[in-house]
Amino acid sequence: MTGLPQAVLLRRGAYHDSVTLMRVSRALSELPGVEAAMVAMATDLNVSILREMGFDIPESDPGDLLIAVRAHDPDAAAAEAGRLLTAVDRPRAAPEEQPPLTTRSAAARGPADLVLVSTPGEYAFFEALDAIEAGLPVMIFSDGVGLAQERRLKELAEARNVLVMGPDCGTAAIGGAGLGFANVLTPGPVGVVAASGTGAQQVTCLLDWAGTGVSHVLGVGGRDLSAEVGGLSARRALRLLDEDPATELIVLVSKPPSPEVARAVLGQRLGTPVVPALLGNGDLTQAAEEALRALGRAVPEWPSWPAPPGARPAPKRIKGLYSGAR
């Protein structure tokens, strides 16, 4: 850690969704003279990350907001964080217009195609349930939703003929519109159903590099192909892509699944070919290559970044760069 001064502000009960906080954190990190910045709810995970970053964190509860900055002028940077958050809080509706107070009332007010839920996990279930009962597909960016709640949401969604993406769905792209953490991808014939966000990103980036674009990426949550959830969202997502005329081939990406659930999901009768990319049973690069061959397209030489000439790692030590979900 450097010797730059730090500022840590605690706001009791000041909730903001994670997408907003990530944007504010990024804006702060890009300010001149700022070495490190993070604005986050005081969950156990976030407090642990901030302490690993060298910040002194006061006693707090998960419903509190933390603003942590290390910079040449940390107080000015922290004040800028407050200004950005105030701008987010500023009401946009006309004073005489009462904003909707529930997901269902918001859906009833005007045309809507999808609901994105990004609230603490203990509340996400009820917001997602509201969306399903309004007849809308829902992407649950939140984590912390129980397995039994996830199963119940997906059973209800099946009865209402809508899709649940998530919980803990961080990556999706529908008709070229990215949701959550999404890459800019060339439109094309491959649809992706993903129970692994980083896996979906790897496969789609490889396909894009090969000049083969993507129609849709439907994230279903990392636990969807578990025995407890039974692949309910993956099955529906596969059927949706099967009905999409722009999708000629589907890649199913998943963290290590329940073998029985994987067989049931892949055993559906579909008119569109499906390439499985199931971690633990294969390699994602090989799955991307299989998809390219199935479409009759050439497999390129993938980019690689060799170590600088003469560089040798220290004995008994591995250095790496990690990116992805915890």
Order of alpha helices (4+ residues) and beta strands (2+ residues): beta-alpha-beta-alpha-beta-alpha-alpha-beta-alpha-beta-alpha-beta-beta-beta-beta-alpha-beta-alpha-beta-alpha-beta-alpha
